[in-house]
Amino acid sequence: MWWTNLFKDMSSTSFFNFSFLPAYTGYFLQGMAYTLLLAVVSVALAVIPALLLALMRLSKRKVIQCISGAYISVFRSTPLLVQLSIIYFGLFTAISIPRITILGFVDLSRFIPGVVALALNSSAYVAEIFRAGILAVDKGQTEAARSLGLSSWQSMRLVVLPQAIKNVLPALANEVVTMVKESSICSMLGMAELMFVSKTVATGTYITLAPYTIAALIYFCINYPASKAIEAIERRMRRGDKQ
């Protein structure tokens, strides 16, 4: 095959020895799909607890504030690798998950612990995003709602939160981009995401660097356009607010 001949004289340590691609392209595509699934599901699961944590942080009760603040501090101040290890080897040792494969390549016994760890970690960051979004809403909106006879909860639910969610949508999209990169840590659990696939190809072919070059290019091709799209959305939203 002409593709293999193109790279046959290259060293196994070359960044551009892509002779393995004809045999392993499918593995990289599966790894990319797994990575995107991890990122999107993790952030989606993080949204509800994050919103609850943000509201707890804004509570007038010190105990509730402290509980939320402690959670956020713990998950933001400890490495994700440590959190993943504790959740997988601790919590999910007691909770048995059957080895069921979905979509042909996603092993639920590993996917679920990984998603739980990523979601718990992400919720601490998303909570601060929500809190900032809520605080960015003008206080006059709450006062106007209260003057119309709405309770504090009704004012928050019907007036403040819809505006806050609109404000934080770009930041939430950025969190998905961040999670695409953070999900690579799940390779330590044997999840067939992009980093694990790269390691497997490097081990099986003895081509040590090029598989990681492919992984880096795929991460870049996912995250760079997504980041630019988010910036364009932010600019459009700012123009809409001015108008």
Secondary structure, 3 states (H helix, E strand, C coil): CHHHHHHCCCCCCCCCCCCCHHHHHHHHHHHHHHHHHHHHHHHHHHHHHHHHHHHHHCCCCHHHHHHHHHHHHHHHHCCHHHHHHHHHHHHHHHCCCCCCEECCCEEHHHHHHHHHHHHHHHHHHHHHHHHHHHHHCCHHHHHHHHHCCCCHHHHHHHHHHHHHHHHHHHHHHHHHHHHHHHHHHHHHHCCCCHHHHHHHHHHHHCCCCHHHHHHHHHHHHHHHHHHHHHHHHHHHHHHHHHC
